[in-house]
Amino acid sequence: MRAGALIGLLLGLGLLAIWVSAWQTESISSSSRRTVVDSWMDRLRDDLTRVGLATVPPGAVPAVCIGLGLVVAAAVYSFSTASVIALALGIASALMPLVLIRSLAYRRRVQLREVWPEVVDHVNSAIRAGLSLPEALVQVGRTGPEELRPPFVDFAHDYQASGDFGASLDRLKVRLADPVGDRIIEALRITRDVGGTDLGVLLRTLSAFLREDARTRAELEARQSWTVNASRLALAAPWIVLALMSTRPPAAEAYDSTAGLVLIVAGAAVSLLAYRVMMRIARLPQDERVLR
């Protein structure tokens, strides 16, 4: 009975996937679907770059997620023999690598938010000292904040090897993968291409704006941190309890049934919906990379 329910669930999911791929509504074109997938992959690539895994292809992350889910599902099934619980915990575990990467990337963005004004001040000081704009960026790799020295050191190597300032800036944007860095680099590019005497005023204004934005966001995030942490705890707690209950044979047998499957699926749907609503309420506007 339990094996039949699991087979029926997998068969239903497979048929649903085939039906969705075979039929296409007029309002959603194939190009728009590719755009959604491409944007998701670009965001994942940026997150990998921020956490120091720029050499890892984005397509490897889903493979790792699936592999981890299968391993966890097999491990749970080996000691509980409850297929429904094993499947549920396997799916929940498959999301953990993606959640971890997103969390580390967000912490990296918060960390860089505090040091970007220092970078702008270093560039402004170097220009006021008589250095050219490329030389000012090279100096950031030597005397700038520790967190951002490696990308600017690579910029110095690129510029010394090619002498192409524009191409070196493009590669610097890829290494930084940060919306604030995109704005700063494009402002410097326009200033170098157009010329003018307002670069110092521009950099001082940009530095003041970045400091004010970082201070405001830090205050709001500190006030809303309890909401975010409570949401994550409320989402993770039922699955931790389910994992502990799976070690007890009576509880595992109770959940390894059609009624248990319905209860787990309904609980997962309610938990995910409540988490998304809570995060939506507590979410602050985030900078997006529009100047790639």
C-alpha positions in Angstrom: 0.0 0.0 0.0 2.7 2.4 0.9 4.9 1.5 -2.0 1.9 1.9 -4.3 1.2 5.4 -2.9 4.9 6.4 -3.5 4.8 5.0 -7.1 1.6 6.8 -7.7 3.0 10.1 -6.5 6.1 9.8 -8.6 4.0 8.8 -11.7 1.8 11.8 -11.1 4.7 14.2 -10.9 6.2 12.7 -14.0 3.0 13.1 -16.0 2.6 16.6 -14.7 6.1 17.5 -15.9 5.4 16.0 -19.3 2.1 17.8 -19.6 3.6 21.2 -18.7 6.4 20.7 -21.2 4.1 19.6 -24.0 1.5 22.4 -23.7 2.2 26.1 -23.8 -0.1 29.0 -23.2 -0.2 31.9 -25.5 0.7 34.4 -22.8 4.1 32.7 -22.1 6.4 32.3 -25.0 9.5 30.1 -25.2 11.7 33.2 -25.3 10.3 34.5 -22.0 10.9 31.2 -20.4 14.5 31.2 -21.5 14.8 34.7 -20.1 13.6 33.5 -16.7 16.0 30.6 -16.7 18.9 32.8 -17.9 18.2 35.4 -15.2 18.1 32.7 -12.6 21.4 31.3 -13.8 23.0 34.8 -13.9 22.0 35.4 -10.4 23.4 32.0 -9.3 26.6 32.8 -11.2 26.9 36.1 -9.3 26.3 34.4 -6.0 29.0 31.8 -6.7 31.4 34.6 -7.6 30.6 36.5 -4.4 31.3 33.4 -2.2 34.6 32.7 -4.0 33.5 29.9 -6.3 33.7 31.7 -9.6 35.2 28.7 -11.3 32.2 26.5 -10.4 29.7 26.4 -13.3 26.1 27.4 -12.2 24.8 24.1 -13.7 26.7 22.1 -11.2 24.6 23.5 -8.3 21.4 21.7 -9.3 23.4 18.5 -9.7 24.8 18.9 -6.2 21.3 19.6 -4.9 19.9 16.5 -6.5 22.8 14.3 -5.4 22.5 15.5 -1.8 18.7 14.9 -1.8 19.2 11.3 -3.1 21.8 10.6 -0.5 19.7 12.0 2.4 16.6 10.1 1.2 18.6 6.9 0.9 20.1 7.4 4.4 16.7 8.1 6.0 15.1 5.1 4.3 17.9 2.8 5.4 17.2 3.3 9.1 13.5 4.2 9.1 12.2 2.2 6.1 9.6 5.0 5.7 9.5 5.9 2.0 7.3 9.0 2.5 9.5 10.5 5.2 12.6 9.7 3.2 11.2 11.4 0.1 10.1 14.5 2.1 13.5 14.9 3.9 15.3 14.2 0.7 13.5 17.1 -1.1 14.0 19.4 1.9 17.8 18.5 2.0 18.1 19.1 -1.8 17.4 22.8 -1.2 20.1 23.3 1.4 23.1 23.9 -1.0 21.2 26.6 -2.8 20.0 28.2 0.5 23.6 28.1 1.8 25.0 29.8 -1.3 22.4 32.5 -1.2 23.0 33.1 2.5 26.8 33.4 2.1 26.4 35.7 -1.0 24.0 37.9 1.0 26.5 38.2 3.8 29.2 39.1 1.3 27.1 41.9 -0.1 26.4 43.2 3.4 30.1 43.1 4.1 31.0 44.9 0.9 28.3 47.5 1.5 30.4 48.9 4.4 33.7 49.1 2.5 32.6 50.6 -0.9 32.7 54.2 0.4 36.3 53.6 1.4 37.1 52.4 -2.1 35.6 55.6 -3.5 37.6 57.7 -1.0 40.8 55.9 -2.1 40.2 56.6 -5.7 39.4 60.2 -5.0 42.5 60.7 -2.9 44.7 59.1 -5.6 43.2 61.3 -8.3 43.8 64.4 -6.2 47.4 63.3 -5.7 47.9 63.4 -9.5 47.4 59.8 -10.5 45.5 58.8 -13.6 42.2 57.0 -13.2 43.7 53.5 -14.1 46.5 54.1 -11.7 44.0 55.1 -9.0 42.2 51.8 -9.4 45.5 49.9 -9.3 46.3 51.6 -6.0 43.0 50.2 -4.5 44.5 46.7 -5.0 47.5 47.8 -2.9 46.1 50.1 -0.2 42.4 49.6 -0.4 40.2 47.5 1.9 41.3 43.9 2.4 38.0 42.5 1.2 38.3 44.1 -2.3 42.0 44.0 -3.0 42.1 40.7 -5.0 39.7 41.9 -7.7 41.6 45.1 -8.1 44.9 43.3 -8.2 43.6 41.2 -11.1 42.5 44.5 -12.7 46.0 45.8 -12.5 47.4 42.7 -14.1 44.8 42.9 -16.9 45.5 46.6 -17.6 49.2 46.1 -17.6 49.0 43.2 -20.0 46.5 44.7 -22.5 46.4 48.4 -21.9 42.7 48.4 -22.7 41.0 50.3 -19.8 37.4 49.5 -21.0 38.0 45.7 -21.3 39.8 45.6 -17.9 36.8 47.4 -16.3 34.4 44.8 -17.8 36.4 42.0 -16.3 36.5 43.8 -13.0 32.7 44.0 -13.0 32.5 40.2 -13.6 34.9 39.6 -10.7 33.1 41.9 -8.3 29.5 40.8 -9.2 28.1 43.6 -7.1 25.5 46.2 -8.1 27.3 49.0 -6.2 30.6 48.1 -8.0 28.7 48.2 -11.3 27.6 51.8 -10.6 31.0 53.0 -9.5 32.7 51.4 -12.5 30.3 52.8 -15.0 30.6 56.3 -13.5 34.4 56.1 -13.8 34.1 54.8 -17.4 31.8 57.7 -18.4 34.1 60.2 -16.7 37.1 58.9 -18.6 35.3 58.8 -21.9 33.6 62.1 -21.7 36.1 64.0 -19.6 35.5 67.0 -17.4 36.6 68.5 -14.1 33.7 67.2 -11.9 35.2 63.8 -11.0 36.1 64.8 -7.5 32.6 66.2 -6.8 31.1 63.1 -8.3 33.2 60.7 -6.1 32.6 62.7 -2.9 28.8 62.7 -3.6 28.8 59.0 -4.4 30.8 58.2 -1.2 28.4 60.2 1.0 25.4 58.5 -0.7 26.8 55.0 -0.2 27.5 55.7 3.5 24.0 57.0 4.1 22.5 54.0 2.3 24.6 51.5 4.3 23.7 53.2 7.6 20.0 53.2 6.8 19.9 49.6 5.6 21.9 48.5 8.7 19.3 50.1 11.0 16.4 48.6 9.2 17.9 45.1 9.0 18.7 45.2 12.7 15.1 45.9 13.5 13.8 43.3 11.2 16.3 40.5 12.0 14.0 39.0 14.6 11.3 38.6 11.9 13.6 36.9 9.4 15.1 34.6 12.1 11.7 33.6 13.4 10.5 32.8 9.8 13.5 30.6 9.2 13.1 28.8 12.5 9.4 28.2 11.9 10.2 26.8 8.5 13.0 24.4 9.7 11.4 23.3 13.0 8.7 20.9 11.5 11.3 19.1 9.3 13.7 18.7 12.2 10.9 17.2 14.3 10.0 14.9 11.4 13.6 13.7 11.1 13.7 12.9 14.8 10.3 11.1 14.7 11.5 9.0 11.8 13.9 7.3 14.2 10.9 5.8 16.1 9.3 2.9 14.2 5.7 3.6 15.3 5.9 7.2 14.2 7.6 6.2 10.9 4.9 3.7 10.2 2.2 6.3 11.0 3.6 8.8 8.4 4.4 6.1 5.8 0.9 6.0 4.5 -1.4 7.8 2.2 -2.7 10.0 5.0 0.8 10.7 6.1 1.8 11.7 2.6 -1.1 14.1 2.4 -0.2 15.6 5.8 3.4 16.1 4.9 2.6 17.7 1.5 0.0 20.0 3.1 2.4 20.9 5.9 5.1 21.7 3.4 2.8 23.9 1.3 1.5 25.8 4.3 5.0 26.2 5.7 6.4 27.5 2.4 3.5 29.8 1.9 3.8 31.3 5.4 7.6 31.7 5.0 7.2 33.5 1.7 4.6 35.8 3.1 6.7 36.6 6.2 9.8 37.2 4.0 7.8 39.4 1.7 6.7 41.5 4.6 10.2 41.9 6.0 12.0 42.2 2.7 13.9 45.4 1.9 14.4 46.7 -1.7 17.7 45.1 -3.0 20.0 46.5 -5.6 19.9 44.5 -8.8 22.7 44.3 -11.4 21.3 46.2 -14.4 24.7 47.5 -15.6 26.3 44.1 -16.5 
